[in-house]
Amino acid sequence: MLTYVAVALCAVTGASCFIIGALVQQHLSFRQIKSVMLTDPYVYQCRQPIYRALAMFGRSSKKSSTSSESSKPTSIGDESGTTNRYSERQDSGSVSIFEHFVLWGRRKAHNAISKMRLSVGPDGCPHESIEHVADIMKYGFPGMDEIHVYKSFVLSYDRRNRIAHWVCEHVKSDCVQERDEKTLNKPSAYITDNTIPTIFSANMRDFKNSDWVGGHLASPQNYKCDALKFLEAYKFTNIVPINRGLKNHIWYRLESYVRDKAIEFDSVYVYTGPLFMPQRITFRNWSVRYHVMGMNTVAVPTHFFKIIVREDEFNRDLPIMEGYVVPNAYVDKDMDLRSFLADVRDIEHFAGLKFCDGQQRDQLELPVKPPSMTDFQN
């Protein structure tokens, strides 16, 4: 009799240890995936299938979703999560009493494990929540080449040209209107990003004795409320060669316009990047010509684009978009910004990027005819 009792106790103990160990391993795996997603957008894009594959004992949609957004899916992934397998089975009338008991035990064990503070890595917890990535990239990644994630923006870096493909930021009204005293003093030089190999990065020497100055794709004035975010905008990955006259006038006004829109609509999403526009050589032949500067041969874009995305209060599924294209050359400072409105699909064509679908402002209230994409050639 004692032998049977001992065998039964050993079996129960072994099964319990196995279940607890599996739950702990699953929990650690989920937290490790979240940590990897901060630096690898491919993992971020595929997070839901990964969650489903690892959820041996079930995982609720609330836990598997990394976004604080609504239950509707967005272009960067299915934010609604996945339904628990055991919840689906409980809704079925074919589940036996024993299966009900097993599923109840799994759910209770999972809830207990989820409340435990388990460590990931030497620092004891993931270094940052992935939620800010989902917040910034609500309307999707235009491209997936070498993604770098910062506190205030996300960008795709072009090693060949030593500048970014695009930068995406979520500009919020509260950060635009507040001011941290530490942001009153600008850095004396741009900051090197150690995540970029030196041979693929620009430096201050490249800008010396050149016809261009450093311009920001994500403006530091959008982050006056936070000194760390403010300084991030001065990293070389966010800097591009820009005409001084353009920077001080039209580009500055366009950046100010973005902040005005953020205050008006509480927040806006902004994509900014360089363009290398073709020029006509003969009737049938075109070529792309652009300057490079410095020993690192930093590419000088022929144009820049900026796309402003804001939610439509009447149609949350279809945002309103404004696309602007400005030449990287001196432009009359008194020109109306609306003269630079461009079709977002044209920007996609020349930039090689894909943006979200939305209702374009230039089709709604454009008071002047938009210029052709080749009207402002250098």
Secondary structure as UniProt FT lines:
FT   HELIX           2..37
FT   TURN            38..39
FT   HELIX           41..45
FT   HELIX           47..54
FT   TURN            56..57
FT   HELIX           61..64
FT   TURN            75..76
FT   TURN            79..80
FT   HELIX           85..91
FT   TURN            93..94
FT   HELIX           97..114
FT   TURN            122..123
FT   HELIX           131..136
FT   TURN            137..139
FT   STRAND          147..149
FT   STRAND          153..158
FT   TURN            159..162
FT   STRAND          163..172
FT   HELIX           173..177
FT   HELIX           181..184
FT   TURN            194..195
FT   HELIX           198..200
FT   HELIX           204..207
FT   TURN            208..209
FT   STRAND          213..216
FT   HELIX           220..223
FT   TURN            224..225
FT   HELIX           227..232
FT   TURN            233..234
FT   HELIX           236..238
FT   STRAND          239..242
FT   HELIX           244..248
FT   HELIX           250..265
FT   STRAND          267..275
FT   STRAND          278..280
FT   STRAND          286..288
FT   STRAND          292..293
FT   TURN            294..297
FT   STRAND          298..299
FT   STRAND          303..312
FT   TURN            313..314
FT   STRAND          315..327
FT   TURN            333..334
FT   HELIX           337..340
FT   STRAND          341..342
FT   HELIX           344..351
FT   STRAND          359..360
FT   HELIX           361..363
FT   TURN            373..376
//
